[in-house]
């Protein structure tokens, strides 16, 4: 959800009010109406009758809202265990900040104090049939070790993210041209982007490719892990 719209904090129950008719109609906004419905106390069975979305998915959504309410009920500083669980579920720093009434930077500072940082994992493109050797990477808090080393000396390139009406391939071409020129200069490259329909996310365009949202939190996490020599915004 954060990748589709950078103005959205995640599975947020406060964006759109509950409306049963809107729940019956599959639209790009129904996800947020579902969040509001779960926050309002709708049961999984009732939501299934209205949406026909499988119970398995509805229960996963309910888990998110249940923990969101748990965060909102916290009095005083958030504990290390609560913060770590929120990150493992998938909450962004900004979303946690909104729930516990502090700033995103304050949440980030707490994470650093508690040593709650993400691990870098490789996307398994061969279904575990043999060891994956791709450069497709992602961040997760549900790990205990990194899948690769971080020698530094990379140049980090930030892509254009999601495509919208009015923007097109020319934005991705900026990133591709940048990667190619860096390669011509014998520079190792890190690409951060998340649109799979782009050339910049092809496996052979960069030395390392992070399929991640382009937000302050994620970019800084990657920067602190990789320690690149420079960052280029395309």
C-alpha positions as CSV (number, residue, x, y, z in Angstrom):
1,X,0.0,0.0,0.0
2,X,2.9,2.4,0.8
3,X,4.5,1.6,-2.5
4,X,1.3,2.4,-4.5
5,X,0.8,5.7,-2.8
6,X,3.6,7.5,-0.9
7,X,1.0,9.5,1.0
8,X,-0.4,6.4,2.7
9,X,1.1,5.1,5.9
10,X,-0.1,1.5,5.4
11,X,-3.3,-0.4,6.2
12,X,-4.8,2.8,7.8
13,X,-8.3,2.6,9.4
14,X,-8.7,6.4,9.4
15,X,-8.5,7.3,5.7
16,X,-12.1,6.4,4.6
17,X,-15.2,5.9,6.7
18,X,-17.1,2.5,6.8
19,X,-19.8,2.0,4.2
20,X,-21.4,-1.4,3.6
21,X,-22.2,-0.6,-0.1
22,X,-18.6,0.4,-0.7
23,X,-17.4,-2.8,0.9
24,X,-19.5,-4.8,-1.6
25,X,-17.9,-3.0,-4.6
26,X,-14.2,-3.9,-5.4
27,X,-12.4,-0.7,-5.9
28,X,-8.9,0.6,-5.2
29,X,-10.2,2.3,-2.0
30,X,-11.9,-0.8,-0.6
31,X,-8.7,-1.9,1.3
32,X,-9.0,1.2,3.5
33,X,-12.7,0.7,4.0
34,X,-11.9,-2.8,5.2
35,X,-9.4,-1.3,7.7
36,X,-12.0,1.1,8.9
37,X,-14.6,-1.7,9.2
38,X,-12.3,-3.9,11.3
39,X,-11.5,-0.9,13.5
40,X,-15.2,-0.3,13.9
41,X,-15.7,-3.9,15.1
42,X,-17.0,-5.7,12.0
43,X,-16.4,-9.5,12.4
44,X,-14.5,-11.5,9.8
45,X,-17.7,-13.4,9.0
46,X,-19.6,-10.2,8.3
47,X,-16.8,-8.9,6.1
48,X,-16.7,-12.1,4.2
49,X,-20.5,-11.9,3.5
50,X,-20.0,-8.3,2.2
51,X,-16.8,-8.7,0.3
52,X,-16.4,-12.4,-0.5
53,X,-12.7,-12.0,0.3
54,X,-11.3,-15.3,1.7
55,X,-11.3,-15.6,5.5
56,X,-7.6,-16.2,5.5
57,X,-6.9,-12.8,4.1
58,X,-9.5,-11.1,6.3
59,X,-7.9,-12.7,9.4
60,X,-4.5,-11.4,8.4
61,X,-5.9,-7.9,8.0
62,X,-7.6,-8.2,11.4
63,X,-4.3,-9.1,13.0
64,X,-2.9,-5.7,11.7
65,X,-5.8,-3.7,13.0
66,X,-5.7,-5.5,16.4
67,X,-2.0,-4.6,16.8
68,X,-2.7,-1.1,15.6
69,X,-5.2,-0.7,18.5
70,X,-2.7,-2.2,20.8
71,X,-0.2,0.4,19.8
72,X,-2.8,3.2,20.3
73,X,-3.4,1.9,23.9
74,X,0.2,2.3,24.9
75,X,0.7,4.7,27.7
76,X,4.2,6.1,28.0
77,X,7.3,5.0,26.0
78,X,6.9,2.0,23.8
79,X,8.9,-1.1,24.8
80,X,11.5,-2.8,22.7
81,X,9.4,-6.0,22.3
82,X,6.3,-4.0,21.2
83,X,8.3,-2.0,18.7
84,X,10.1,-5.0,17.3
85,X,6.8,-6.9,16.9
86,X,5.2,-3.9,15.1
87,X,8.2,-3.9,12.7
88,X,7.9,-7.6,12.1
89,X,4.2,-7.3,11.3
90,X,5.1,-4.6,8.8
91,X,4.3,-1.2,10.4
92,X,6.3,1.7,9.1
93,X,8.0,4.1,11.5
94,X,5.5,6.8,10.4
95,X,2.5,4.5,11.1
96,X,3.9,3.6,14.5
97,X,4.5,7.3,15.2
98,X,0.9,8.1,14.4
99,X,-0.4,5.4,16.7
100,X,1.7,6.3,19.8
101,X,1.6,10.1,19.2
102,X,5.3,10.8,18.6
103,X,7.3,11.7,15.5
104,X,8.7,9.4,12.8
105,X,12.3,10.5,13.7
106,X,11.6,9.7,17.4
107,X,10.5,6.2,16.4
108,X,13.7,5.8,14.3
109,X,15.8,7.0,17.2
110,X,14.1,4.5,19.5
111,X,14.7,1.7,17.0
112,X,18.4,2.6,16.9
113,X,18.6,2.6,20.7
114,X,16.9,-0.8,20.9
115,X,19.1,-2.0,18.0
116,X,16.0,-3.0,16.0
117,X,17.3,-2.8,12.4
118,X,16.3,-4.7,9.3
119,X,18.2,-7.6,7.7
120,X,18.9,-7.8,4.0
121,X,17.6,-11.0,2.3
122,X,17.8,-12.3,-1.3
123,X,14.6,-13.0,-3.2
124,X,14.6,-16.7,-3.9
125,X,13.9,-16.9,-7.7
126,X,14.3,-20.6,-7.9
127,X,11.8,-21.8,-5.3
128,X,14.6,-23.2,-3.0
129,X,15.5,-25.9,-5.5
130,X,19.1,-24.8,-5.3
131,X,20.9,-21.7,-3.8
132,X,19.7,-18.5,-5.4
133,X,22.4,-16.3,-6.8
134,X,20.4,-13.3,-7.9
135,X,21.0,-9.7,-6.9
136,X,17.3,-9.1,-6.0
137,X,17.2,-7.9,-2.4
138,X,14.7,-6.8,0.2
139,X,14.6,-5.7,3.9
140,X,12.9,-7.7,6.6
141,X,12.7,-7.6,10.4
142,X,11.9,-11.4,10.4
143,X,15.5,-12.5,10.1
144,X,18.6,-12.9,12.2
145,X,21.5,-12.6,9.7
146,X,22.1,-10.8,6.4
147,X,22.3,-12.9,3.2
148,X,25.4,-11.1,1.9
149,X,28.4,-8.9,2.8
150,X,28.6,-5.1,2.6
151,X,32.0,-4.1,1.3
152,X,31.0,-0.5,0.5
153,X,32.2,1.5,-2.5
154,X,28.8,1.4,-4.2
155,X,26.9,4.3,-5.7
156,X,23.2,4.1,-4.7
157,X,20.6,5.2,-7.3
158,X,17.0,5.9,-6.3
159,X,14.4,5.1,-8.9
160,X,11.1,6.8,-9.8
161,X,8.9,4.3,-8.0
162,X,5.3,3.6,-9.0
163,X,4.1,4.8,-12.5
164,X,1.1,7.0,-12.7
165,X,-1.0,8.6,-15.4
166,X,1.1,11.5,-16.7
167,X,4.4,9.9,-15.9
168,X,6.0,7.2,-18.1
169,X,9.1,5.5,-19.2
170,X,11.2,8.7,-19.5
171,X,11.5,8.7,-15.7
172,X,12.9,5.2,-15.6
173,X,15.2,6.0,-18.5
174,X,16.9,8.6,-16.2
175,X,17.7,5.8,-13.8
176,X,18.8,3.4,-16.6
177,X,21.1,6.1,-18.2
178,X,22.6,6.8,-14.8
179,X,23.3,3.1,-14.1
180,X,24.9,2.7,-17.5
181,X,27.1,5.7,-17.1
182,X,28.2,4.6,-13.7
183,X,29.0,1.1,-15.1
184,X,31.1,2.8,-17.9
185,X,33.1,4.5,-15.1
186,X,33.6,1.1,-13.4
187,X,31.5,2.0,-10.4
188,X,29.5,-0.6,-8.6
189,X,25.8,0.3,-8.3
190,X,22.8,-0.2,-6.0
191,X,19.4,0.4,-7.5
192,X,16.4,1.1,-5.2
193,X,13.1,0.8,-7.0
194,X,9.9,-1.2,-6.8
195,X,8.1,-1.2,-10.2
196,X,8.7,-4.7,-11.8
197,X,7.7,-3.3,-15.3
198,X,10.8,-1.1,-15.5
199,X,14.1,-1.6,-17.2
200,X,15.9,-0.3,-14.1
201,X,14.8,-3.3,-12.2
202,X,16.2,-5.8,-14.7
203,X,18.6,-8.2,-13.1
204,X,21.6,-7.2,-15.2
205,X,21.2,-3.4,-14.8
206,X,22.8,-3.0,-11.4
207,X,25.1,-4.9,-9.0
208,X,22.5,-4.9,-6.3
209,X,18.7,-4.3,-6.6
210,X,16.5,-3.5,-3.7
211,X,12.8,-4.0,-4.3
212,X,11.7,-1.6,-1.7
213,X,9.5,1.5,-1.2
214,X,11.3,4.8,-1.7
215,X,10.7,6.4,1.6
216,X,12.9,8.2,4.1
217,X,12.9,5.2,6.5
218,X,13.8,2.6,3.9
219,X,16.3,4.6,2.0
220,X,18.1,5.5,5.2
221,X,18.0,1.9,6.4
222,X,19.7,0.8,3.1
223,X,22.2,3.7,3.3
224,X,23.2,2.8,6.8
225,X,23.7,-0.9,5.9
226,X,25.5,-0.4,2.6
227,X,27.5,2.8,3.3
228,X,27.6,3.8,-0.3
229,X,30.1,6.4,-1.6
230,X,27.2,8.5,-3.0
231,X,23.5,8.7,-3.7
232,X,21.9,9.8,-6.9
233,X,18.2,10.6,-7.2
234,X,16.7,9.9,-10.6
